[in-house]
Amino acid sequence: MFVPGIEAAVEDYSRHVQIPDHIITALRELVTSEFDQANAHLNEYLALAGDCHKLYMSIDDSLRRICNQAFCEKIASSPTPAPSRTSQYSPFNMLFRPEAHTLP
């Protein structure tokens, strides 16, 4: 069977496949619930975004590691009490540029 024949067979098959309304309703409710939960978490984290230290301290070690790997290209520290230095990945590095803190 050539590709056009296969395509026609799939089109014909799809005419007979119907998802029952109660399944569509359940899927809609499930997806909506998941989005609502995700938005609630997003709102929590965005509320903390102004205080990165508080946000960082609110997550567990595994999430801290993921954040460090996602945001920082490298972290340099020294044995002295000098502060550590970081080099952020793009686009996060723009958050630390003074020009990004002013409105156009």
Phi and psi in radians as a Rosetta constraint file:
Dihedral C 1 N 2 CA 2 C 2 CIRCULARHARMONIC -1.352 0.35
Dihedral N 2 CA 2 C 2 N 3 CIRCULARHARMONIC 2.876 0.35
Dihedral C 2 N 3 CA 3 C 3 CIRCULARHARMONIC -0.954 0.35
Dihedral N 3 CA 3 C 3 N 4 CIRCULARHARMONIC -0.797 0.35
Dihedral C 3 N 4 CA 4 C 4 CIRCULARHARMONIC -1.024 0.35
Dihedral N 4 CA 4 C 4 N 5 CIRCULARHARMONIC -0.614 0.35
Dihedral C 4 N 5 CA 5 C 5 CIRCULARHARMONIC -1.176 0.35
Dihedral N 5 CA 5 C 5 N 6 CIRCULARHARMONIC -0.702 0.35
Dihedral C 5 N 6 CA 6 C 6 CIRCULARHARMONIC -1.143 0.35
Dihedral N 6 CA 6 C 6 N 7 CIRCULARHARMONIC -0.764 0.35
Dihedral C 6 N 7 CA 7 C 7 CIRCULARHARMONIC -1.051 0.35
Dihedral N 7 CA 7 C 7 N 8 CIRCULARHARMONIC -0.756 0.35
Dihedral C 7 N 8 CA 8 C 8 CIRCULARHARMONIC -1.118 0.35
Dihedral N 8 CA 8 C 8 N 9 CIRCULARHARMONIC -0.676 0.35
Dihedral C 8 N 9 CA 9 C 9 CIRCULARHARMONIC -1.138 0.35
Dihedral N 9 CA 9 C 9 N 10 CIRCULARHARMONIC -0.710 0.35
Dihedral C 9 N 10 CA 10 C 10 CIRCULARHARMONIC -1.160 0.35
Dihedral N 10 CA 10 C 10 N 11 CIRCULARHARMONIC -0.726 0.35
Dihedral C 10 N 11 CA 11 C 11 CIRCULARHARMONIC -1.054 0.35
Dihedral N 11 CA 11 C 11 N 12 CIRCULARHARMONIC -0.760 0.35
Dihedral C 11 N 12 CA 12 C 12 CIRCULARHARMONIC -1.129 0.35
Dihedral N 12 CA 12 C 12 N 13 CIRCULARHARMONIC -0.733 0.35
Dihedral C 12 N 13 CA 13 C 13 CIRCULARHARMONIC -1.083 0.35
Dihedral N 13 CA 13 C 13 N 14 CIRCULARHARMONIC -0.723 0.35
Dihedral C 13 N 14 CA 14 C 14 CIRCULARHARMONIC -1.125 0.35
Dihedral N 14 CA 14 C 14 N 15 CIRCULARHARMONIC -0.362 0.35
Dihedral C 14 N 15 CA 15 C 15 CIRCULARHARMONIC -1.144 0.35
Dihedral N 15 CA 15 C 15 N 16 CIRCULARHARMONIC -0.460 0.35
Dihedral C 15 N 16 CA 16 C 16 CIRCULARHARMONIC -1.729 0.35
Dihedral N 16 CA 16 C 16 N 17 CIRCULARHARMONIC -0.079 0.35
Dihedral C 16 N 17 CA 17 C 17 CIRCULARHARMONIC -1.674 0.35
Dihedral N 17 CA 17 C 17 N 18 CIRCULARHARMONIC 2.076 0.35
Dihedral C 17 N 18 CA 18 C 18 CIRCULARHARMONIC -2.279 0.35
Dihedral N 18 CA 18 C 18 N 19 CIRCULARHARMONIC 2.298 0.35
Dihedral C 18 N 19 CA 19 C 19 CIRCULARHARMONIC -1.601 0.35
Dihedral N 19 CA 19 C 19 N 20 CIRCULARHARMONIC 2.193 0.35
Dihedral C 19 N 20 CA 20 C 20 CIRCULARHARMONIC -1.053 0.35
Dihedral N 20 CA 20 C 20 N 21 CIRCULARHARMONIC 2.611 0.35
Dihedral C 20 N 21 CA 21 C 21 CIRCULARHARMONIC -0.993 0.35
Dihedral N 21 CA 21 C 21 N 22 CIRCULARHARMONIC -0.686 0.35
Dihedral C 21 N 22 CA 22 C 22 CIRCULARHARMONIC -1.149 0.35
Dihedral N 22 CA 22 C 22 N 23 CIRCULARHARMONIC -0.514 0.35
Dihedral C 22 N 23 CA 23 C 23 CIRCULARHARMONIC -1.260 0.35
Dihedral N 23 CA 23 C 23 N 24 CIRCULARHARMONIC -0.741 0.35
Dihedral C 23 N 24 CA 24 C 24 CIRCULARHARMONIC -1.047 0.35
Dihedral N 24 CA 24 C 24 N 25 CIRCULARHARMONIC -0.781 0.35
Dihedral C 24 N 25 CA 25 C 25 CIRCULARHARMONIC -1.070 0.35
Dihedral N 25 CA 25 C 25 N 26 CIRCULARHARMONIC -0.794 0.35
Dihedral C 25 N 26 CA 26 C 26 CIRCULARHARMONIC -1.108 0.35
Dihedral N 26 CA 26 C 26 N 27 CIRCULARHARMONIC -0.728 0.35
Dihedral C 26 N 27 CA 27 C 27 CIRCULARHARMONIC -1.110 0.35
Dihedral N 27 CA 27 C 27 N 28 CIRCULARHARMONIC -0.750 0.35
Dihedral C 27 N 28 CA 28 C 28 CIRCULARHARMONIC -1.043 0.35
Dihedral N 28 CA 28 C 28 N 29 CIRCULARHARMONIC -0.790 0.35
Dihedral C 28 N 29 CA 29 C 29 CIRCULARHARMONIC -1.133 0.35
Dihedral N 29 CA 29 C 29 N 30 CIRCULARHARMONIC -0.716 0.35
Dihedral C 29 N 30 CA 30 C 30 CIRCULARHARMONIC -1.111 0.35
Dihedral N 30 CA 30 C 30 N 31 CIRCULARHARMONIC -0.854 0.35
Dihedral C 30 N 31 CA 31 C 31 CIRCULARHARMONIC -1.119 0.35
Dihedral N 31 CA 31 C 31 N 32 CIRCULARHARMONIC -0.749 0.35
Dihedral C 31 N 32 CA 32 C 32 CIRCULARHARMONIC -1.074 0.35
Dihedral N 32 CA 32 C 32 N 33 CIRCULARHARMONIC -0.747 0.35
Dihedral C 32 N 33 CA 33 C 33 CIRCULARHARMONIC -1.090 0.35
Dihedral N 33 CA 33 C 33 N 34 CIRCULARHARMONIC -0.762 0.35
Dihedral C 33 N 34 CA 34 C 34 CIRCULARHARMONIC -1.102 0.35
Dihedral N 34 CA 34 C 34 N 35 CIRCULARHARMONIC -0.746 0.35
Dihedral C 34 N 35 CA 35 C 35 CIRCULARHARMONIC -1.120 0.35
Dihedral N 35 CA 35 C 35 N 36 CIRCULARHARMONIC -0.726 0.35
Dihedral C 35 N 36 CA 36 C 36 CIRCULARHARMONIC -1.050 0.35
Dihedral N 36 CA 36 C 36 N 37 CIRCULARHARMONIC -0.774 0.35
Dihedral C 36 N 37 CA 37 C 37 CIRCULARHARMONIC -1.131 0.35
Dihedral N 37 CA 37 C 37 N 38 CIRCULARHARMONIC -0.750 0.35
Dihedral C 37 N 38 CA 38 C 38 CIRCULARHARMONIC -1.101 0.35
Dihedral N 38 CA 38 C 38 N 39 CIRCULARHARMONIC -0.741 0.35
Dihedral C 38 N 39 CA 39 C 39 CIRCULARHARMONIC -1.133 0.35
Dihedral N 39 CA 39 C 39 N 40 CIRCULARHARMONIC -0.635 0.35
Dihedral C 39 N 40 CA 40 C 40 CIRCULARHARMONIC -1.107 0.35
Dihedral N 40 CA 40 C 40 N 41 CIRCULARHARMONIC -0.762 0.35
Dihedral C 40 N 41 CA 41 C 41 CIRCULARHARMONIC -1.160 0.35
Dihedral N 41 CA 41 C 41 N 42 CIRCULARHARMONIC -0.708 0.35
Dihedral C 41 N 42 CA 42 C 42 CIRCULARHARMONIC -1.061 0.35
Dihedral N 42 CA 42 C 42 N 43 CIRCULARHARMONIC -0.782 0.35
Dihedral C 42 N 43 CA 43 C 43 CIRCULARHARMONIC -1.090 0.35
Dihedral N 43 CA 43 C 43 N 44 CIRCULARHARMONIC -0.681 0.35
Dihedral C 43 N 44 CA 44 C 44 CIRCULARHARMONIC -1.075 0.35
Dihedral N 44 CA 44 C 44 N 45 CIRCULARHARMONIC -0.832 0.35
Dihedral C 44 N 45 CA 45 C 45 CIRCULARHARMONIC -1.219 0.35
Dihedral N 45 CA 45 C 45 N 46 CIRCULARHARMONIC -0.631 0.35
Dihedral C 45 N 46 CA 46 C 46 CIRCULARHARMONIC -1.173 0.35
Dihedral N 46 CA 46 C 46 N 47 CIRCULARHARMONIC -0.599 0.35
Dihedral C 46 N 47 CA 47 C 47 CIRCULARHARMONIC -1.114 0.35
Dihedral N 47 CA 47 C 47 N 48 CIRCULARHARMONIC -0.563 0.35
Dihedral C 47 N 48 CA 48 C 48 CIRCULARHARMONIC -1.491 0.35
Dihedral N 48 CA 48 C 48 N 49 CIRCULARHARMONIC -0.216 0.35
Dihedral C 48 N 49 CA 49 C 49 CIRCULARHARMONIC -1.012 0.35
Dihedral N 49 CA 49 C 49 N 50 CIRCULARHARMONIC -0.534 0.35
Dihedral C 49 N 50 CA 50 C 50 CIRCULARHARMONIC -1.198 0.35
Dihedral N 50 CA 50 C 50 N 51 CIRCULARHARMONIC -0.332 0.35
Dihedral C 50 N 51 CA 51 C 51 CIRCULARHARMONIC -2.163 0.35
Dihedral N 51 CA 51 C 51 N 52 CIRCULARHARMONIC 1.444 0.35
Dihedral C 51 N 52 CA 52 C 52 CIRCULARHARMONIC -1.039 0.35
Dihedral N 52 CA 52 C 52 N 53 CIRCULARHARMONIC -0.612 0.35
Dihedral C 52 N 53 CA 53 C 53 CIRCULARHARMONIC -1.100 0.35
Dihedral N 53 CA 53 C 53 N 54 CIRCULARHARMONIC -0.788 0.35
Dihedral C 53 N 54 CA 54 C 54 CIRCULARHARMONIC -1.093 0.35
Dihedral N 54 CA 54 C 54 N 55 CIRCULARHARMONIC -0.738 0.35
Dihedral C 54 N 55 CA 55 C 55 CIRCULARHARMONIC -1.082 0.35
Dihedral N 55 CA 55 C 55 N 56 CIRCULARHARMONIC -0.838 0.35
Dihedral C 55 N 56 CA 56 C 56 CIRCULARHARMONIC -1.063 0.35
Dihedral N 56 CA 56 C 56 N 57 CIRCULARHARMONIC -0.687 0.35
Dihedral C 56 N 57 CA 57 C 57 CIRCULARHARMONIC -1.301 0.35
Dihedral N 57 CA 57 C 57 N 58 CIRCULARHARMONIC -0.287 0.35
Dihedral C 57 N 58 CA 58 C 58 CIRCULARHARMONIC -1.512 0.35
Dihedral N 58 CA 58 C 58 N 59 CIRCULARHARMONIC -0.134 0.35
Dihedral C 58 N 59 CA 59 C 59 CIRCULARHARMONIC -1.871 0.35
Dihedral N 59 CA 59 C 59 N 60 CIRCULARHARMONIC 2.778 0.35
Dihedral C 59 N 60 CA 60 C 60 CIRCULARHARMONIC -1.416 0.35
Dihedral N 60 CA 60 C 60 N 61 CIRCULARHARMONIC 3.011 0.35
Dihedral C 60 N 61 CA 61 C 61 CIRCULARHARMONIC -1.030 0.35
Dihedral N 61 CA 61 C 61 N 62 CIRCULARHARMONIC -0.663 0.35
Dihedral C 61 N 62 CA 62 C 62 CIRCULARHARMONIC -1.152 0.35
Dihedral N 62 CA 62 C 62 N 63 CIRCULARHARMONIC -0.677 0.35
Dihedral C 62 N 63 CA 63 C 63 CIRCULARHARMONIC -1.242 0.35
Dihedral N 63 CA 63 C 63 N 64 CIRCULARHARMONIC -0.592 0.35
Dihedral C 63 N 64 CA 64 C 64 CIRCULARHARMONIC -1.071 0.35
Dihedral N 64 CA 64 C 64 N 65 CIRCULARHARMONIC -0.757 0.35
Dihedral C 64 N 65 CA 65 C 65 CIRCULARHARMONIC -1.074 0.35
Dihedral N 65 CA 65 C 65 N 66 CIRCULARHARMONIC -0.776 0.35
Dihedral C 65 N 66 CA 66 C 66 CIRCULARHARMONIC -1.084 0.35
Dihedral N 66 CA 66 C 66 N 67 CIRCULARHARMONIC -0.758 0.35
Dihedral C 66 N 67 CA 67 C 67 CIRCULARHARMONIC -1.078 0.35
Dihedral N 67 CA 67 C 67 N 68 CIRCULARHARMONIC -0.795 0.35
Dihedral C 67 N 68 CA 68 C 68 CIRCULARHARMONIC -1.029 0.35
Dihedral N 68 CA 68 C 68 N 69 CIRCULARHARMONIC -0.765 0.35
Dihedral C 68 N 69 CA 69 C 69 CIRCULARHARMONIC -1.223 0.35
Dihedral N 69 CA 69 C 69 N 70 CIRCULARHARMONIC -0.569 0.35
Dihedral C 69 N 70 CA 70 C 70 CIRCULARHARMONIC -1.343 0.35
Dihedral N 70 CA 70 C 70 N 71 CIRCULARHARMONIC -0.686 0.35
Dihedral C 70 N 71 CA 71 C 71 CIRCULARHARMONIC -1.631 0.35
Dihedral N 71 CA 71 C 71 N 72 CIRCULARHARMONIC -0.573 0.35
Dihedral C 71 N 72 CA 72 C 72 CIRCULARHARMONIC -1.905 0.35
Dihedral N 72 CA 72 C 72 N 73 CIRCULARHARMONIC 2.206 0.35
Dihedral C 72 N 73 CA 73 C 73 CIRCULARHARMONIC -1.276 0.35
Dihedral N 73 CA 73 C 73 N 74 CIRCULARHARMONIC -0.731 0.35
Dihedral C 73 N 74 CA 74 C 74 CIRCULARHARMONIC -2.701 0.35
Dihedral N 74 CA 74 C 74 N 75 CIRCULARHARMONIC 2.654 0.35
Dihedral C 74 N 75 CA 75 C 75 CIRCULARHARMONIC -2.212 0.35
Dihedral N 75 CA 75 C 75 N 76 CIRCULARHARMONIC 2.112 0.35
Dihedral C 75 N 76 CA 76 C 76 CIRCULARHARMONIC -1.890 0.35
Dihedral N 76 CA 76 C 76 N 77 CIRCULARHARMONIC 2.330 0.35
Dihedral C 76 N 77 CA 77 C 77 CIRCULARHARMONIC -2.312 0.35
Dihedral N 77 CA 77 C 77 N 78 CIRCULARHARMONIC 2.869 0.35
Dihedral C 77 N 78 CA 78 C 78 CIRCULARHARMONIC -2.315 0.35
Dihedral N 78 CA 78 C 78 N 79 CIRCULARHARMONIC 2.795 0.35
Dihedral C 78 N 79 CA 79 C 79 CIRCULARHARMONIC -1.255 0.35
Dihedral N 79 CA 79 C 79 N 80 CIRCULARHARMONIC -0.219 0.35
Dihedral C 79 N 80 CA 80 C 80 CIRCULARHARMONIC -1.492 0.35
Dihedral N 80 CA 80 C 80 N 81 CIRCULARHARMONIC 2.958 0.35
Dihedral C 80 N 81 CA 81 C 81 CIRCULARHARMONIC -1.245 0.35
Dihedral N 81 CA 81 C 81 N 82 CIRCULARHARMONIC 0.153 0.35
Dihedral C 81 N 82 CA 82 C 82 CIRCULARHARMONIC -1.081 0.35
Dihedral N 82 CA 82 C 82 N 83 CIRCULARHARMONIC 2.547 0.35
Dihedral C 82 N 83 CA 83 C 83 CIRCULARHARMONIC -1.151 0.35
Dihedral N 83 CA 83 C 83 N 84 CIRCULARHARMONIC 2.610 0.35
Dihedral C 83 N 84 CA 84 C 84 CIRCULARHARMONIC -1.276 0.35
Dihedral N 84 CA 84 C 84 N 85 CIRCULARHARMONIC 2.740 0.35
Dihedral C 84 N 85 CA 85 C 85 CIRCULARHARMONIC -2.074 0.35
Dihedral N 85 CA 85 C 85 N 86 CIRCULARHARMONIC 2.519 0.35
Dihedral C 85 N 86 CA 86 C 86 CIRCULARHARMONIC -2.201 0.35
Dihedral N 86 CA 86 C 86 N 87 CIRCULARHARMONIC 2.699 0.35
Dihedral C 86 N 87 CA 87 C 87 CIRCULARHARMONIC -2.140 0.35
Dihedral N 87 CA 87 C 87 N 88 CIRCULARHARMONIC 2.012 0.35
Dihedral C 87 N 88 CA 88 C 88 CIRCULARHARMONIC -1.546 0.35
Dihedral N 88 CA 88 C 88 N 89 CIRCULARHARMONIC 2.617 0.35
Dihedral C 88 N 89 CA 89 C 89 CIRCULARHARMONIC -1.280 0.35
Dihedral N 89 CA 89 C 89 N 90 CIRCULARHARMONIC 2.692 0.35
Dihedral C 89 N 90 CA 90 C 90 CIRCULARHARMONIC -1.295 0.35
Dihedral N 90 CA 90 C 90 N 91 CIRCULARHARMONIC 2.490 0.35
Dihedral C 90 N 91 CA 91 C 91 CIRCULARHARMONIC -1.569 0.35
Dihedral N 91 CA 91 C 91 N 92 CIRCULARHARMONIC 0.042 0.35
Dihedral C 91 N 92 CA 92 C 92 CIRCULARHARMONIC -1.181 0.35
Dihedral N 92 CA 92 C 92 N 93 CIRCULARHARMONIC -0.487 0.35
Dihedral C 92 N 93 CA 93 C 93 CIRCULARHARMONIC -1.070 0.35
Dihedral N 93 CA 93 C 93 N 94 CIRCULARHARMONIC -0.477 0.35
Dihedral C 93 N 94 CA 94 C 94 CIRCULARHARMONIC -1.185 0.35
Dihedral N 94 CA 94 C 94 N 95 CIRCULARHARMONIC -0.407 0.35
Dihedral C 94 N 95 CA 95 C 95 CIRCULARHARMONIC -1.134 0.35
Dihedral N 95 CA 95 C 95 N 96 CIRCULARHARMONIC -0.350 0.35
Dihedral C 95 N 96 CA 96 C 96 CIRCULARHARMONIC -1.757 0.35
Dihedral N 96 CA 96 C 96 N 97 CIRCULARHARMONIC 0.060 0.35
Dihedral C 96 N 97 CA 97 C 97 CIRCULARHARMONIC -1.525 0.35
Dihedral N 97 CA 97 C 97 N 98 CIRCULARHARMONIC 2.290 0.35
Dihedral C 97 N 98 CA 98 C 98 CIRCULARHARMONIC -0.984 0.35
Dihedral N 98 CA 98 C 98 N 99 CIRCULARHARMONIC -0.615 0.35
Dihedral C 98 N 99 CA 99 C 99 CIRCULARHARMONIC -1.162 0.35
Dihedral N 99 CA 99 C 99 N 100 CIRCULARHARMONIC -0.358 0.35
Dihedral C 99 N 100 CA 100 C 100 CIRCULARHARMONIC -1.361 0.35
Dihedral N 100 CA 100 C 100 N 101 CIRCULARHARMONIC -0.208 0.35
Dihedral C 100 N 101 CA 101 C 101 CIRCULARHARMONIC -1.647 0.35
Dihedral N 101 CA 101 C 101 N 102 CIRCULARHARMONIC 0.064 0.35
Dihedral C 101 N 102 CA 102 C 102 CIRCULARHARMONIC -2.028 0.35
Dihedral N 102 CA 102 C 102 N 103 CIRCULARHARMONIC 2.559 0.35
Dihedral C 102 N 103 CA 103 C 103 CIRCULARHARMONIC -1.365 0.35
Dihedral N 103 CA 103 C 103 N 104 CIRCULARHARMONIC 2.565 0.35
